[in-house]
Amino acid sequence: MRVIPGAVIGWDMGAALALGAALGISPPAIAELLPAFEAVMVRRVNEQIAASRD
């Protein structure tokens, strides 16, 4: 993940592509699906970070 103090700003796409390849997922499929997954996961992780501050 790429982070700044108190928030996640994105995933390391190289690592995500390597993980997908290790799982046997084709690179075109990873490239197509990853942006949508990343957006949801970043939002959820940041919500959890914010909730833990309260």
PDB file of N, CA, C and O in Angstrom:
ATOM      1  N   MET A   1       0.832  -1.177   0.000  1.00  0.00           N
ATOM      2  CA  MET A   1       0.000   0.000   0.000  1.00  0.00           C
ATOM      3  C   MET A   1       0.876   1.240   0.000  1.00  0.00           C
ATOM      4  O   MET A   1       2.008   1.225   0.484  1.00  0.00           O
ATOM      5  N   ARG A   2       0.340   2.288  -0.542  1.00  0.00           N
ATOM      6  CA  ARG A   2       0.979   3.594  -0.461  1.00  0.00           C
ATOM      7  C   ARG A   2       0.217   4.381   0.590  1.00  0.00           C
ATOM      8  O   ARG A   2      -1.005   4.512   0.522  1.00  0.00           O
ATOM      9  N   VAL A   3       0.954   4.905   1.562  1.00  0.00           N
ATOM     10  CA  VAL A   3       0.299   5.572   2.679  1.00  0.00           C
ATOM     11  C   VAL A   3       0.929   6.928   2.956  1.00  0.00           C
ATOM     12  O   VAL A   3       2.080   7.189   2.605  1.00  0.00           O
ATOM     13  N   ILE A   4       0.141   7.777   3.593  1.00  0.00           N
ATOM     14  CA  ILE A   4       0.611   9.016   4.183  1.00  0.00           C
ATOM     15  C   ILE A   4       0.192   8.943   5.639  1.00  0.00           C
ATOM     16  O   ILE A   4      -0.654   8.115   5.975  1.00  0.00           O
ATOM     17  N   PRO A   5       0.736   9.760   6.511  1.00  0.00           N
ATOM     18  CA  PRO A   5       0.331   9.670   7.913  1.00  0.00           C
ATOM     19  C   PRO A   5      -1.194   9.777   8.076  1.00  0.00           C
ATOM     20  O   PRO A   5      -1.793  10.803   7.755  1.00  0.00           O
ATOM     21  N   GLY A   6      -1.791   8.723   8.569  1.00  0.00           N
ATOM     22  CA  GLY A   6      -3.215   8.713   8.854  1.00  0.00           C
ATOM     23  C   GLY A   6      -4.130   8.319   7.718  1.00  0.00           C
ATOM     24  O   GLY A   6      -5.349   8.384   7.873  1.00  0.00           O
ATOM     25  N   ALA A   7      -3.587   7.907   6.569  1.00  0.00           N
ATOM     26  CA  ALA A   7      -4.456   7.522   5.448  1.00  0.00           C
ATOM     27  C   ALA A   7      -3.724   6.648   4.444  1.00  0.00           C
ATOM     28  O   ALA A   7      -2.504   6.724   4.297  1.00  0.00           O
ATOM     29  N   VAL A   8      -4.484   5.829   3.770  1.00  0.00           N
ATOM     30  CA  VAL A   8      -3.989   5.030   2.648  1.00  0.00           C
ATOM     31  C   VAL A   8      -4.360   5.773   1.379  1.00  0.00           C
ATOM     32  O   VAL A   8      -5.500   6.217   1.240  1.00  0.00           O
ATOM     33  N   ILE A   9      -3.425   5.919   0.451  1.00  0.00           N
ATOM     34  CA  ILE A   9      -3.727   6.641  -0.788  1.00  0.00           C
ATOM     35  C   ILE A   9      -3.764   5.723  -2.007  1.00  0.00           C
ATOM     36  O   ILE A   9      -4.164   6.155  -3.088  1.00  0.00           O
ATOM     37  N   GLY A  10      -3.362   4.485  -1.854  1.00  0.00           N
ATOM     38  CA  GLY A  10      -3.419   3.559  -2.989  1.00  0.00           C
ATOM     39  C   GLY A  10      -2.660   2.286  -2.711  1.00  0.00           C
ATOM     40  O   GLY A  10      -2.037   2.116  -1.663  1.00  0.00           O
ATOM     41  N   TRP A  11      -2.728   1.399  -3.678  1.00  0.00           N
ATOM     42  CA  TRP A  11      -2.012   0.132  -3.600  1.00  0.00           C
ATOM     43  C   TRP A  11      -0.747   0.214  -4.432  1.00  0.00           C
ATOM     44  O   TRP A  11      -0.659   1.009  -5.368  1.00  0.00           O
ATOM     45  N   ASP A  12       0.217  -0.600  -4.093  1.00  0.00           N
ATOM     46  CA  ASP A  12       1.404  -0.781  -4.916  1.00  0.00           C
ATOM     47  C   ASP A  12       0.988  -1.699  -6.066  1.00  0.00           C
ATOM     48  O   ASP A  12       0.859  -2.910  -5.882  1.00  0.00           O
ATOM     49  N   MET A  13       0.781  -1.127  -7.240  1.00  0.00           N
ATOM     50  CA  MET A  13       0.240  -1.895  -8.366  1.00  0.00           C
ATOM     51  C   MET A  13       1.191  -2.992  -8.833  1.00  0.00           C
ATOM     52  O   MET A  13       0.745  -4.052  -9.272  1.00  0.00           O
ATOM     53  N   GLY A  14       2.484  -2.750  -8.743  1.00  0.00           N
ATOM     54  CA  GLY A  14       3.436  -3.804  -9.107  1.00  0.00           C
ATOM     55  C   GLY A  14       3.270  -5.022  -8.226  1.00  0.00           C
ATOM     56  O   GLY A  14       3.275  -6.155  -8.707  1.00  0.00           O
ATOM     57  N   ALA A  15       3.123  -4.784  -6.934  1.00  0.00           N
ATOM     58  CA  ALA A  15       2.927  -5.898  -6.002  1.00  0.00           C
ATOM     59  C   ALA A  15       1.578  -6.573  -6.243  1.00  0.00           C
ATOM     60  O   ALA A  15       1.476  -7.798  -6.173  1.00  0.00           O
ATOM     61  N   ALA A  16       0.545  -5.781  -6.525  1.00  0.00           N
ATOM     62  CA  ALA A  16      -0.774  -6.353  -6.789  1.00  0.00           C
ATOM     63  C   ALA A  16      -0.762  -7.215  -8.044  1.00  0.00           C
ATOM     64  O   ALA A  16      -1.368  -8.287  -8.066  1.00  0.00           O
ATOM     65  N   LEU A  17      -0.076  -6.755  -9.093  1.00  0.00           N
ATOM     66  CA  LEU A  17       0.036  -7.547 -10.319  1.00  0.00           C
ATOM     67  C   LEU A  17       0.818  -8.837 -10.071  1.00  0.00           C
ATOM     68  O   LEU A  17       0.459  -9.895 -10.588  1.00  0.00           O
ATOM     69  N   ALA A  18       1.882  -8.746  -9.283  1.00  0.00           N
ATOM     70  CA  ALA A  18       2.671  -9.947  -8.969  1.00  0.00           C
ATOM     71  C   ALA A  18       1.853 -10.941  -8.154  1.00  0.00           C
ATOM     72  O   ALA A  18       1.938 -12.148  -8.380  1.00  0.00           O
ATOM     73  N   LEU A  19       1.061 -10.441  -7.207  1.00  0.00           N
ATOM     74  CA  LEU A  19       0.215 -11.323  -6.399  1.00  0.00           C
ATOM     75  C   LEU A  19      -0.826 -12.004  -7.277  1.00  0.00           C
ATOM     76  O   LEU A  19      -1.055 -13.207  -7.155  1.00  0.00           O
ATOM     77  N   GLY A  20      -1.454 -11.238  -8.158  1.00  0.00           N
ATOM     78  CA  GLY A  20      -2.427 -11.828  -9.067  1.00  0.00           C
ATOM     79  C   GLY A  20      -1.808 -12.895  -9.957  1.00  0.00           C
ATOM     80  O   GLY A  20      -2.399 -13.953 -10.175  1.00  0.00           O
ATOM     81  N   ALA A  21      -0.627 -12.616 -10.463  1.00  0.00           N
ATOM     82  CA  ALA A  21       0.068 -13.599 -11.301  1.00  0.00           C
ATOM     83  C   ALA A  21       0.385 -14.862 -10.504  1.00  0.00           C
ATOM     84  O   ALA A  21       0.253 -15.973 -11.018  1.00  0.00           O
ATOM     85  N   ALA A  22       0.803 -14.692  -9.249  1.00  0.00           N
ATOM     86  CA  ALA A  22       1.105 -15.849  -8.403  1.00  0.00           C
ATOM     87  C   ALA A  22      -0.152 -16.681  -8.139  1.00  0.00           C
ATOM     88  O   ALA A  22      -0.074 -17.891  -7.923  1.00  0.00           O
ATOM     89  N   LEU A  23      -1.303 -16.022  -8.159  1.00  0.00           N
ATOM     90  CA  LEU A  23      -2.574 -16.724  -7.952  1.00  0.00           C
ATOM     91  C   LEU A  23      -3.128 -17.311  -9.249  1.00  0.00           C
ATOM     92  O   LEU A  23      -4.175 -17.958  -9.250  1.00  0.00           O
ATOM     93  N   GLY A  24      -2.416 -17.078 -10.352  1.00  0.00           N
ATOM     94  CA  GLY A  24      -2.829 -17.639 -11.635  1.00  0.00           C
ATOM     95  C   GLY A  24      -3.856 -16.802 -12.385  1.00  0.00           C
ATOM     96  O   GLY A  24      -4.514 -17.303 -13.297  1.00  0.00           O
ATOM     97  N   ILE A  25      -4.001 -15.529 -12.012  1.00  0.00           N
ATOM     98  CA  ILE A  25      -4.942 -14.640 -12.693  1.00  0.00           C
ATOM     99  C   ILE A  25      -4.209 -13.963 -13.848  1.00  0.00           C
ATOM    100  O   ILE A  25      -3.074 -13.514 -13.692  1.00  0.00           O
ATOM    101  N   SER A  26      -4.853 -13.893 -14.993  1.00  0.00           N
ATOM    102  CA  SER A  26      -4.196 -13.320 -16.165  1.00  0.00           C
ATOM    103  C   SER A  26      -3.979 -11.817 -15.980  1.00  0.00           C
ATOM    104  O   SER A  26      -4.828 -11.133 -15.409  1.00  0.00           O
ATOM    105  N   PRO A  27      -2.850 -11.306 -16.457  1.00  0.00           N
ATOM    106  CA  PRO A  27      -2.576  -9.870 -16.336  1.00  0.00           C
ATOM    107  C   PRO A  27      -3.670  -8.965 -16.904  1.00  0.00           C
ATOM    108  O   PRO A  27      -3.983  -7.954 -16.277  1.00  0.00           O
ATOM    109  N   PRO A  28      -4.272  -9.279 -18.072  1.00  0.00           N
ATOM    110  CA  PRO A  28      -5.356  -8.410 -18.546  1.00  0.00           C
ATOM    111  C   PRO A  28      -6.550  -8.370 -17.583  1.00  0.00           C
ATOM    112  O   PRO A  28      -7.174  -7.322 -17.410  1.00  0.00           O
ATOM    113  N   ALA A  29      -6.863  -9.497 -16.967  1.00  0.00           N
ATOM    114  CA  ALA A  29      -7.966  -9.525 -15.997  1.00  0.00           C
ATOM    115  C   ALA A  29      -7.622  -8.692 -14.771  1.00  0.00           C
ATOM    116  O   ALA A  29      -8.464  -7.956 -14.255  1.00  0.00           O
ATOM    117  N   ILE A  30      -6.394  -8.810 -14.312  1.00  0.00           N
ATOM    118  CA  ILE A  30      -5.957  -8.021 -13.155  1.00  0.00           C
ATOM    119  C   ILE A  30      -6.051  -6.535 -13.482  1.00  0.00           C
ATOM    120  O   ILE A  30      -6.574  -5.753 -12.688  1.00  0.00           O
ATOM    121  N   ALA A  31      -5.546  -6.149 -14.644  1.00  0.00           N
ATOM    122  CA  ALA A  31      -5.557  -4.740 -15.036  1.00  0.00           C
ATOM    123  C   ALA A  31      -6.975  -4.201 -15.158  1.00  0.00           C
ATOM    124  O   ALA A  31      -7.221  -3.028 -14.878  1.00  0.00           O
ATOM    125  N   GLU A  32      -7.901  -5.043 -15.571  1.00  0.00           N
ATOM    126  CA  GLU A  32      -9.296  -4.616 -15.722  1.00  0.00           C
ATOM    127  C   GLU A  32      -9.994  -4.468 -14.373  1.00  0.00           C
ATOM    128  O   GLU A  32     -10.746  -3.516 -14.167  1.00  0.00           O
ATOM    129  N   LEU A  33      -9.754  -5.394 -13.463  1.00  0.00           N
ATOM    130  CA  LEU A  33     -10.492  -5.431 -12.198  1.00  0.00           C
ATOM    131  C   LEU A  33      -9.844  -4.638 -11.065  1.00  0.00           C
ATOM    132  O   LEU A  33     -10.541  -4.144 -10.179  1.00  0.00           O
ATOM    133  N   LEU A  34      -8.547  -4.516 -11.085  1.00  0.00           N
ATOM    134  CA  LEU A  34      -7.827  -3.932  -9.960  1.00  0.00           C
ATOM    135  C   LEU A  34      -8.230  -2.499  -9.607  1.00  0.00           C
ATOM    136  O   LEU A  34      -8.362  -2.202  -8.420  1.00  0.00           O
ATOM    137  N   PRO A  35      -8.432  -1.606 -10.557  1.00  0.00           N
ATOM    138  CA  PRO A  35      -8.801  -0.235 -10.177  1.00  0.00           C
ATOM    139  C   PRO A  35     -10.090  -0.153  -9.344  1.00  0.00           C
ATOM    140  O   PRO A  35     -10.167   0.632  -8.399  1.00  0.00           O
ATOM    141  N   ALA A  36     -11.086  -0.953  -9.690  1.00  0.00           N
ATOM    142  CA  ALA A  36     -12.338  -0.942  -8.920  1.00  0.00           C
ATOM    143  C   ALA A  36     -12.112  -1.492  -7.517  1.00  0.00           C
ATOM    144  O   ALA A  36     -12.608  -0.928  -6.541  1.00  0.00           O
ATOM    145  N   PHE A  37     -11.368  -2.586  -7.410  1.00  0.00           N
ATOM    146  CA  PHE A  37     -11.071  -3.151  -6.091  1.00  0.00           C
ATOM    147  C   PHE A  37     -10.273  -2.176  -5.251  1.00  0.00           C
ATOM    148  O   PHE A  37     -10.547  -1.999  -4.064  1.00  0.00           O
ATOM    149  N   GLU A  38      -9.283  -1.542  -5.866  1.00  0.00           N
ATOM    150  CA  GLU A  38      -8.436  -0.607  -5.136  1.00  0.00           C
ATOM    151  C   GLU A  38      -9.262   0.536  -4.549  1.00  0.00           C
ATOM    152  O   GLU A  38      -9.079   0.905  -3.389  1.00  0.00           O
ATOM    153  N   ALA A  39     -10.157   1.089  -5.339  1.00  0.00           N
ATOM    154  CA  ALA A  39     -10.956   2.227  -4.866  1.00  0.00           C
ATOM    155  C   ALA A  39     -11.784   1.855  -3.645  1.00  0.00           C
ATOM    156  O   ALA A  39     -11.852   2.622  -2.684  1.00  0.00           O
ATOM    157  N   VAL A  40     -12.413   0.690  -3.675  1.00  0.00           N
ATOM    158  CA  VAL A  40     -13.234   0.254  -2.540  1.00  0.00           C
ATOM    159  C   VAL A  40     -12.364  -0.028  -1.320  1.00  0.00           C
ATOM    160  O   VAL A  40     -12.694   0.392  -0.211  1.00  0.00           O
ATOM    161  N   MET A  41     -11.265  -0.729  -1.516  1.00  0.00           N
ATOM    162  CA  MET A  41     -10.411  -1.093  -0.378  1.00  0.00           C
ATOM    163  C   MET A  41      -9.777   0.133   0.265  1.00  0.00           C
ATOM    164  O   MET A  41      -9.689   0.209   1.491  1.00  0.00           O
ATOM    165  N   VAL A  42      -9.335   1.091  -0.540  1.00  0.00           N
ATOM    166  CA  VAL A  42      -8.745   2.310   0.023  1.00  0.00           C
ATOM    167  C   VAL A  42      -9.792   3.055   0.843  1.00  0.00           C
ATOM    168  O   VAL A  42      -9.506   3.518   1.948  1.00  0.00           O
ATOM    169  N   ARG A  43     -11.000   3.169   0.305  1.00  0.00           N
ATOM    170  CA  ARG A  43     -12.069   3.855   1.028  1.00  0.00           C
ATOM    171  C   ARG A  43     -12.381   3.160   2.354  1.00  0.00           C
ATOM    172  O   ARG A  43     -12.536   3.822   3.380  1.00  0.00           O
ATOM    173  N   ARG A  44     -12.472   1.836   2.336  1.00  0.00           N
ATOM    174  CA  ARG A  44     -12.798   1.072   3.556  1.00  0.00           C
ATOM    175  C   ARG A  44     -11.686   1.162   4.597  1.00  0.00           C
ATOM    176  O   ARG A  44     -11.960   1.344   5.783  1.00  0.00           O
ATOM    177  N   VAL A  45     -10.453   1.040   4.166  1.00  0.00           N
ATOM    178  CA  VAL A  45      -9.334   1.132   5.111  1.00  0.00           C
ATOM    179  C   VAL A  45      -9.298   2.523   5.737  1.00  0.00           C
ATOM    180  O   VAL A  45      -9.076   2.654   6.941  1.00  0.00           O
ATOM    181  N   ASN A  46      -9.513   3.557   4.935  1.00  0.00           N
ATOM    182  CA  ASN A  46      -9.514   4.916   5.478  1.00  0.00           C
ATOM    183  C   ASN A  46     -10.682   5.130   6.432  1.00  0.00           C
ATOM    184  O   ASN A  46     -10.544   5.860   7.413  1.00  0.00           O
ATOM    185  N   GLU A  47     -11.828   4.509   6.166  1.00  0.00           N
ATOM    186  CA  GLU A  47     -12.952   4.585   7.110  1.00  0.00           C
ATOM    187  C   GLU A  47     -12.578   3.934   8.442  1.00  0.00           C
ATOM    188  O   GLU A  47     -12.903   4.463   9.504  1.00  0.00           O
ATOM    189  N   GLN A  48     -11.899   2.795   8.388  1.00  0.00           N
ATOM    190  CA  GLN A  48     -11.478   2.114   9.620  1.00  0.00           C
ATOM    191  C   GLN A  48     -10.457   2.945  10.376  1.00  0.00           C
ATOM    192  O   GLN A  48     -10.505   3.014  11.604  1.00  0.00           O
ATOM    193  N   ILE A  49      -9.543   3.569   9.669  1.00  0.00           N
ATOM    194  CA  ILE A  49      -8.549   4.433  10.319  1.00  0.00           C
ATOM    195  C   ILE A  49      -9.248   5.584  11.022  1.00  0.00           C
ATOM    196  O   ILE A  49      -8.923   5.902  12.166  1.00  0.00           O
ATOM    197  N   ALA A  50     -10.209   6.211  10.348  1.00  0.00           N
ATOM    198  CA  ALA A  50     -10.945   7.338  10.933  1.00  0.00           C
ATOM    199  C   ALA A  50     -11.744   6.889  12.148  1.00  0.00           C
ATOM    200  O   ALA A  50     -11.792   7.599  13.153  1.00  0.00           O
ATOM    201  N   ALA A  51     -12.365   5.729  12.070  1.00  0.00           N
ATOM    202  CA  ALA A  51     -13.165   5.220  13.189  1.00  0.00           C
ATOM    203  C   ALA A  51     -12.297   4.909  14.393  1.00  0.00           C
ATOM    204  O   ALA A  51     -12.729   5.086  15.532  1.00  0.00           O
ATOM    205  N   SER A  52     -11.088   4.453  14.156  1.00  0.00           N
ATOM    206  CA  SER A  52     -10.217   4.105  15.288  1.00  0.00           C
ATOM    207  C   SER A  52      -9.698   5.342  16.010  1.00  0.00           C
ATOM    208  O   SER A  52      -9.268   5.258  17.160  1.00  0.00           O
ATOM    209  N   ARG A  53      -9.739   6.496  15.335  1.00  0.00           N
ATOM    210  CA  ARG A  53      -9.320   7.742  15.976  1.00  0.00           C
ATOM    211  C   ARG A  53     -10.371   8.264  16.953  1.00  0.00           C
ATOM    212  O   ARG A  53     -10.044   8.981  17.899  1.00  0.00           O
ATOM    213  N   ASP A  54     -11.629   7.903  16.721  1.00  0.00           N
ATOM    214  CA  ASP A  54     -12.731   8.417  17.549  1.00  0.00           C
ATOM    215  C   ASP A  54     -12.751   7.822  18.929  1.00  0.00           C
ATOM    216  O   ASP A  54     -13.619   8.158  19.734  1.00  0.00           O
TER     217      ASP A  54
END
